Amino acid sequence: MEEKTLKRKKEKKGFLGGLFKDRKKRYLAILLLALPFLVAIGIFGSIVYREGKSLINLAKGNTVVEVKPENIIESLNYTLRDNPTELQRQYFAELKSAIEDPHEEPIDDATIAGMVAKNYIADFYTWTNKYGKYDVGGMEYIYDGEFENSDHYKENVYLWAKDGFYKYMSAYATQYGKENLLEVTDVQVTSRKMSEPYVISEHSAWKQDDNGDWYDYRIDEPYEWYLVQCNWTYKDTDKLDLSKFSKSINLAIIKRKNGRFEVVEASENTINARKSSTENTAAEGSDGE
């Protein structure tokens, strides 16, 4: 009996020894041992990629999960966010109707610029349907041009808002509950077309000078633009002091060559047509409490 047991142990030892002496078998064993770790790394990488892509989409203003016909204005590439408030849904429907539906009297561009302003204000200054400070509202309507330092205007506005107006939103949501945060309930606008064009120095190409150095070649592009004065109200809440938050702003909205209306400047003071994109200021608002 003892001899059989001893023999089996030797056979087992011989098998393992043979396994690790055989190069192919050794590689196979290492692969089998590493396989669970490779699978885990793959799953983790997929999650990181998906979450990172989600944040990038938020930065671009692309927060729509399912694009339904009523949630998109295809001709101008406007989309409604995936969890709109009733006011946001109403304003988007009005804008969609003004652009896509036939009317006995054509709707003038100043009126449409005012509708775009309403959609922007209702989304940007509402917190109750935001997922966190990275979910900045209204980015759909921001000009996506490029500064001379290759920074995009929309990205700069997004970064300013994330670290400014939206900075403490998550903390407020934790303390008071998201349902008790800011929610725009009405926006009043006065819009008029300005006589002088809004000139933006836009990137055209990268060119080489006489020394062979590359430089950013830019062209001054004049745009029709509209000055929109906005005033809005918030839903009543006893958790926040609403007097400390913005309730009025002036917007400069240009009409792009493709027909899109986009916000290029926002200020609580007077707006004048700028001479170049480097002089344009990012959309502004109160930093909150």
C-alpha positions as CSV (number, residue, x, y, z in Angstrom):
1,M,0.0,0.0,0.0
2,E,2.8,2.4,0.9
3,E,4.7,1.5,-2.2
4,K,1.6,2.4,-4.4
5,T,1.2,5.8,-2.6
6,L,4.8,6.6,-3.0
7,K,4.7,5.7,-6.6
8,R,1.7,8.0,-7.2
9,K,3.5,10.9,-5.5
10,K,6.5,10.3,-7.7
11,E,4.3,10.2,-10.8
12,K,2.6,13.4,-9.7
13,K,6.0,15.0,-9.1
14,G,7.2,13.7,-12.4
15,F,4.2,15.1,-14.2
16,L,4.7,18.6,-12.8
17,G,8.4,18.4,-13.4
18,G,7.8,17.4,-17.0
19,L,5.3,20.2,-17.4
20,F,7.7,22.9,-16.5
21,K,10.6,21.3,-18.3
22,D,8.6,21.3,-21.5
23,R,8.7,24.8,-22.9
24,K,5.4,24.6,-24.7
25,K,3.6,23.2,-21.7
26,R,5.2,25.9,-19.5
27,Y,4.0,28.7,-21.8
28,L,0.5,27.1,-21.8
29,A,0.4,26.9,-18.0
30,I,1.5,30.6,-17.7
31,L,-1.2,31.6,-20.2
32,L,-3.9,29.7,-18.3
33,L,-2.8,31.4,-15.1
34,A,-2.7,34.9,-16.6
35,L,-6.0,34.5,-18.5
36,P,-8.3,35.6,-15.6
37,F,-6.2,38.7,-15.1
38,L,-6.3,39.6,-18.8
39,V,-10.1,39.3,-18.8
40,A,-10.3,41.5,-15.7
41,I,-8.1,44.1,-17.3
42,G,-10.2,44.0,-20.4
43,I,-13.4,44.6,-18.5
44,F,-11.9,47.4,-16.4
45,G,-10.5,49.1,-19.6
46,S,-14.0,48.9,-21.2
47,I,-15.6,50.6,-18.2
48,V,-12.9,53.3,-18.2
49,Y,-13.3,53.9,-21.9
50,R,-17.1,54.1,-21.6
51,E,-17.1,56.5,-18.7
52,G,-14.4,58.6,-20.3
53,K,-16.4,58.8,-23.6
54,S,-19.4,59.8,-21.6
55,L,-17.6,62.7,-20.0
56,I,-16.3,63.8,-23.4
57,N,-19.8,63.7,-24.8
58,L,-21.0,65.8,-21.9
59,A,-18.3,68.4,-22.6
60,K,-19.6,68.6,-26.2
61,G,-23.1,69.0,-25.0
62,N,-24.1,65.7,-26.4
63,T,-26.3,64.3,-23.6
64,V,-29.0,62.6,-25.6
65,V,-29.3,58.8,-25.0
66,E,-32.0,58.1,-27.5
67,V,-32.7,60.5,-30.3
68,K,-36.4,60.5,-31.0
69,P,-37.9,62.6,-33.8
70,E,-39.4,65.1,-31.5
71,N,-36.0,65.6,-29.7
72,I,-34.0,66.7,-32.7
73,I,-34.0,69.5,-35.2
74,E,-32.1,67.7,-38.0
75,S,-31.6,70.6,-40.3
76,L,-29.6,72.6,-37.8
77,N,-28.4,69.7,-35.6
78,Y,-30.0,70.7,-32.4
79,T,-30.9,68.0,-29.9
80,L,-32.9,68.0,-26.7
81,R,-31.2,66.5,-23.6
82,D,-32.3,63.1,-22.4
83,N,-34.1,64.2,-19.2
84,P,-35.6,67.6,-19.9
85,T,-37.8,69.6,-17.6
86,E,-41.3,70.4,-18.8
87,L,-40.1,74.0,-19.7
88,Q,-37.1,72.7,-21.6
89,R,-39.3,70.3,-23.6
90,Q,-41.8,73.2,-24.3
91,Y,-39.1,75.6,-25.5
92,F,-37.4,73.0,-27.7
93,A,-40.8,72.1,-29.3
94,E,-41.4,75.8,-30.0
95,L,-38.0,76.1,-31.6
96,K,-38.5,73.0,-33.7
97,S,-41.9,74.2,-34.9
98,A,-40.5,77.6,-35.8
99,I,-37.7,76.0,-37.9
100,E,-39.4,73.0,-39.5
101,D,-43.2,73.6,-39.7
102,P,-44.8,75.7,-42.4
103,H,-46.2,79.1,-41.3
104,E,-48.5,81.6,-43.1
105,E,-46.0,84.3,-42.1
106,P,-42.3,83.5,-42.1
107,I,-40.7,83.6,-38.6
108,D,-38.0,86.2,-38.6
109,D,-34.4,85.4,-37.5
110,A,-34.6,87.7,-34.5
111,T,-37.5,85.7,-33.1
112,I,-35.6,82.4,-33.7
113,A,-32.5,83.8,-32.0
114,G,-34.7,84.6,-29.0
115,M,-36.0,81.0,-29.0
116,V,-32.4,79.7,-29.0
117,A,-31.7,82.0,-26.0
118,K,-34.7,80.6,-24.1
119,N,-33.4,77.0,-24.7
120,Y,-29.9,78.0,-23.6
121,I,-31.0,79.8,-20.4
122,A,-33.6,77.1,-19.4
123,D,-30.9,74.4,-19.6
124,F,-27.8,76.2,-18.4
125,Y,-29.3,77.7,-15.3
126,T,-31.3,74.6,-14.3
127,W,-29.7,72.1,-11.8
128,T,-32.5,69.8,-10.9
129,N,-32.0,67.5,-13.9
130,K,-28.2,67.5,-14.0
131,Y,-26.1,64.4,-13.2
132,G,-23.2,66.4,-11.7
133,K,-21.0,69.4,-12.3
134,Y,-19.7,67.8,-15.5
135,D,-23.2,67.9,-17.0
136,V,-23.2,71.5,-18.1
137,G,-26.5,72.6,-19.7
138,G,-26.9,74.6,-22.8
139,M,-23.7,73.5,-24.5
140,E,-25.8,72.6,-27.6
141,Y,-26.2,76.3,-28.4
142,I,-22.6,77.5,-27.8
143,Y,-20.4,78.6,-30.7
144,D,-17.7,75.9,-31.5
145,G,-15.0,78.1,-33.0
146,E,-11.3,78.1,-32.2
147,F,-9.1,80.7,-30.5
148,E,-5.6,81.6,-31.7
149,N,-4.1,79.2,-29.1
150,S,-6.1,76.3,-30.7
151,D,-8.5,76.2,-27.7
152,H,-12.1,75.8,-28.7
153,Y,-14.6,78.4,-27.5
154,K,-17.2,75.8,-26.4
155,E,-14.6,73.8,-24.4
156,N,-13.5,77.0,-22.6
157,V,-17.1,77.8,-21.7
158,Y,-17.6,74.2,-20.5
159,L,-14.5,74.4,-18.3
160,W,-15.4,77.8,-16.9
161,A,-18.9,76.6,-16.0
162,K,-17.7,73.3,-14.5
163,D,-15.4,75.1,-12.1
164,G,-17.7,78.2,-11.7
165,F,-21.4,78.2,-11.8
166,Y,-21.6,74.3,-11.5
167,K,-18.8,74.0,-9.0
168,Y,-20.9,73.4,-5.8
169,M,-23.9,71.9,-7.5
170,S,-23.1,68.4,-6.4
171,A,-22.5,69.5,-2.8
172,Y,-25.9,71.3,-2.8
173,A,-27.6,68.2,-4.2
174,T,-26.1,66.1,-1.4
175,Q,-27.1,68.6,1.3
176,Y,-30.5,69.6,0.1
177,G,-31.6,67.0,-2.5
178,K,-31.5,67.6,-6.2
179,E,-35.2,68.4,-6.4
180,N,-34.6,71.5,-4.2
181,L,-32.0,73.0,-6.5
182,L,-32.2,75.6,-9.2
183,E,-34.8,75.1,-11.9
184,V,-35.8,77.8,-14.4
185,T,-39.6,78.1,-14.7
186,D,-39.9,81.0,-17.2
187,V,-37.6,83.0,-19.6
188,Q,-38.5,86.4,-21.1
189,V,-36.4,87.7,-24.0
190,T,-36.1,90.8,-26.1
191,S,-34.2,90.2,-29.3
192,R,-33.1,92.5,-32.1
193,K,-30.8,92.3,-35.1
194,M,-27.7,94.5,-34.9
195,S,-26.7,96.7,-37.8
196,E,-22.9,96.0,-37.7
197,P,-21.6,92.4,-38.2
198,Y,-20.1,90.4,-35.4
199,V,-16.5,89.7,-36.7
200,I,-14.7,86.6,-35.5
201,S,-11.1,85.8,-36.5
202,E,-11.4,82.1,-37.4
203,H,-8.8,79.5,-38.1
204,S,-8.4,78.9,-41.8
205,A,-5.2,76.9,-42.2
206,W,-1.7,76.2,-41.0
207,K,0.9,78.0,-43.2
208,Q,4.6,78.3,-43.3
209,D,6.4,81.7,-43.2
210,D,9.6,82.6,-45.1
211,N,11.7,80.9,-42.3
212,G,9.8,77.7,-42.6
213,D,8.0,78.1,-39.3
214,W,4.3,77.2,-39.2
215,Y,1.7,79.7,-38.1
216,D,-2.0,79.9,-37.6
217,Y,-3.5,81.6,-40.6
218,R,-6.8,83.2,-39.7
219,I,-9.6,85.0,-41.6
220,D,-12.0,87.6,-40.2
221,E,-15.5,86.3,-40.7
222,P,-18.4,88.7,-40.4
223,Y,-21.7,87.3,-39.0
224,E,-25.2,88.5,-38.7
225,W,-25.9,88.7,-35.0
226,Y,-28.7,89.4,-32.5
227,L,-28.6,91.0,-29.1
228,V,-30.9,89.0,-26.8
229,Q,-31.8,90.4,-23.4
230,C,-32.9,87.6,-21.1
231,N,-34.7,87.6,-17.8
232,W,-35.8,84.5,-16.0
233,T,-37.3,83.1,-12.8
234,Y,-36.6,80.0,-10.7
235,K,-38.9,77.6,-9.0
236,D,-39.5,78.5,-5.4
237,T,-37.2,76.7,-2.9
238,D,-36.5,77.3,0.8
239,K,-33.1,75.6,0.5
240,L,-31.2,78.2,-1.6
241,D,-31.1,81.9,-1.4
242,L,-32.3,82.7,-5.0
243,S,-31.3,86.3,-4.7
244,K,-27.6,85.2,-5.0
245,F,-28.1,83.6,-8.4
246,S,-28.2,85.3,-11.8
247,K,-31.6,86.1,-13.2
248,S,-30.7,88.3,-16.2
249,I,-28.1,88.3,-18.9
250,N,-27.4,89.7,-22.4
251,L,-26.5,87.3,-25.1
252,A,-24.8,87.8,-28.5
253,I,-26.1,85.2,-30.9
254,I,-24.7,84.8,-34.4
255,K,-26.2,83.1,-37.4
256,R,-23.7,80.7,-38.9
257,K,-23.3,80.0,-42.6
258,N,-25.2,76.7,-42.2
259,G,-28.1,78.5,-40.5
260,R,-27.3,77.5,-36.9
261,F,-27.8,80.2,-34.3
262,E,-25.1,80.0,-31.6
263,V,-24.2,82.0,-28.5
264,V,-20.8,83.7,-28.9
265,E,-20.9,86.1,-25.9
266,A,-22.7,86.6,-22.7
267,S,-22.5,89.4,-20.2
268,E,-24.5,91.1,-17.5
269,N,-23.4,94.4,-19.0
270,T,-23.5,95.9,-22.5
271,I,-22.3,93.7,-25.5
272,N,-20.6,95.1,-28.5
273,A,-19.5,93.3,-31.7
274,R,-15.9,92.1,-31.2
275,K,-13.1,92.4,-33.7
276,S,-11.6,88.9,-33.2
277,S,-12.3,85.7,-31.4
278,T,-9.5,86.3,-28.9
279,E,-11.5,89.2,-27.6
280,N,-14.7,87.2,-27.1
281,T,-15.6,86.4,-23.5
282,A,-16.9,83.0,-22.4
283,A,-20.6,82.8,-21.4
284,E,-20.9,84.2,-18.0
285,G,-23.1,83.7,-14.9
286,S,-23.2,83.9,-11.2
287,D,-20.8,81.6,-9.3
288,G,-23.7,80.9,-6.9
289,E,-23.8,81.3,-3.2
